[in-house]
Amino acid sequence: MIVINGIKLGFVLAFLVGPVFFAILQTSVERGFGNGVLVALGVSLSDILYVTICYFGLAQFIDQDQNKIYMAYGGGAILILFGLYHCLVKSRKAMTEEIKKVEDKGKFRYFLKGFIINGISPMVILFWLGAISVASVDFGYTKGFQFFIFFAAVLGTVFTTDLLKAYLADKLRRLVTPKTMMYLNIIVGLILMVFGGRLILQGVAI
């Protein structure tokens, strides 16, 4: 029952359409399934760190309005910068690059990409704080074995669905042209900027 509840919550997170969702799809289409997996691994490590931080009581820090404002402004600014990069730089590069599987030497950057994009969003840590509340209050899981199993199921479900996203996106590679990649990068960039703008507006509203 603990595992089933964890899987249910994991699916909720997995199908939330945010910056990470588009980052995994774009990387898999542009650079192949393997690099999409690296992005997913970076996302998973970020999630694990957030759950660990929440476990040790970051809730008191997040509850302070001033800290929420800093997180909103900082995360929003970084997302907007990522978006501008995709719109102005990556979209131009896409028109001159052949769409094929590339054996990148610097594969760590894809892992870092997933880690950063997931890690800078205040909504991610707020979700995990909410998830911990659900685990302890609604399900009655304590900070012991039950707690560990529950969140292992949640994180495992999210990672598995991220791998599925990367795999399906990679299969679309043969249908993708440089012009398509240019538009994809612009769309991803705009989406990142929209999320960044929303974070900043949330900071203003606090």
N, C-alpha and C positions, 0 to 999 in steps of 0.2 A: 504493500500500500504506500509506503514511503517513496519507493522508486516511481510508482505511477503518478503520485502527486508531483514529484520532481519533474517528470517528463512533461506533464501538463503545463507547468509553469515555464518550462524550457521552450515549449512550442509558442507560448505567448511572446516571449522575448525574441525568438527566432524569426517571427513573422512581423515584427515591428519594422517598418520601412524607414531606415535612417541612413546616415552617411556610410556606415559600415556595410550595409546591404549593397549599396552601389559601388563601393570600393572593391568588394570581393568580385562582383560581376565584371566590372571594368578590367581589373587586373587579369582575370581568367581569360577574357576574350582577347585582350591585347598581348598577354605574355604567357598564356598557357595555364593548364590545370595546376601544375606544380607550384607556380608562383602564387596562384590563387590560394592554395593550401597554406603557403607561408603567411599570407595576409590573415587567413583564418586562425592560424596558430598565434599570431601576434594579438589578435582580438581575444582569444581564449586566455592568454597569459594576463592581459589587462583585466579581464573579468575576474580571474582568480585572485589577482592582487586586490581588486575592489572588494570582493567578498571577504578576503582576509582583513582588510582595513576596517570594513564595517563590523566585522566580528569583534575587533578590538576596540570598538567604541567611537568611531568617527561621527556617529550620529549627533553628538553634542556640538561638534564643529559645524556640521551642515545646517543645523537648526538655527544658527545665527544668521540673520538677514544680511549683515555686512559681508560675510564670507560667501553667501550665495551670489551677491552682486559681483564680487571679484571673479568667481568661477564663471558666471554668465558672460562677463565682459571678456575675460581671457580666452575662454573656449570659443566664443563667438568670433573673436578677432582671428584666431588661428584657423577656424573653419573657412572664414572669408578669404584668408590668404591662400589656403589650399585651393579654394574655388577659383580664384584669380589665376593661379598657376595652371590649372587644368584648362581654363578658357583661353588664356593668352599664350601659353608656352606649349603645353601638351597637345593642344589641338593642331598647332602648326607642325609640330614634329610628326604627328600621325600622318599627315599628307605626304611625307617624304620617306616614311618607313614601310617596308613590306610587312604585311600581316602574316607572320609565321611564328613558330615557336622559337624563342630566342634563348640561348644558353647564357644567361646573365652571370657574370662573375660576382657582382655585388648582390647576391640574393638576400643578404641580411636586410637590405633596404625595404623589401616587401614585407618582411616580418615586422620591421619598425613602423612601416606605414599602417598596418592593421593595429599595432599597439597604440600608436599616437592618436589616430582618428577615433578609436574607441575610447581611449583614455581621457581625451580632452573634453568630452561631453558631460556636463554636470548631470544630464538626464540619466546617464548610465548608472552613476553611483546612487542617484535617488531611487532608481528602479531596484537596485540591490538592497538598499535600506528598506524599501517596501517589501521586497521578497523575504528578508529576514523577519520582518514583522509578521508576515503571513505564516512563515514556518513556525514561529514561536507562539503566536497568539491563536491563529485559526487552526493550525494542525497540532499544536502542542508539542512541537519538537524542541528538545532542550539543546544546549550548546555542548553536545557530546556526540555519541555514535549516530544517533538519529539525524542530528543536524548535518553531520558530514555526509551521510548517505544521501540525504535530500539534495544538498547542493552539488554533490557529485553527479547525480542524475540530471539536475538542471543544466549544469555546464556541459555535460556529455551530450545532451540533446541539442543544445545550441551549436556546439562544435560540429556534430554530425550533419545538421541541416546546413551549416555554412559550407561543409565539404560538398554537399549535394548541389548547392548554388554554384560553386566553383566548377563542378563537373559539367552541369548543364550549360553553363556559359561557355565553357571550353568547346563544347560540341557545336556551338554556333559559329566557331572560328571560320569555317569554310565559306560561310555566307557573308562574312564581313570584308569590306573593302577599306582602303585608306580613307576614303571620303566618309564612310560610315563611322570609322574610328574618330574622325575629326568631330563629327556631330555628337558622338557619344561622350567625348571629352568635354565638349561645351556643355552638354546636358548635365554631366556629373558635376562640372564646375559650378553651374548655376544652382544645382540642388544643394551643394555644399554651402554656397553663399546664402541661400534661403535659410538653411538650418542655422548658420552663423548669425544671420540677421535676427532670427527668432530668439536666439539665446540672448542677444544684446537687448532686444525689446523686453524680454522677461526680466533682465537685470534692471532696466529702467522702471519697470512696473513694481519691483519689490519695494 
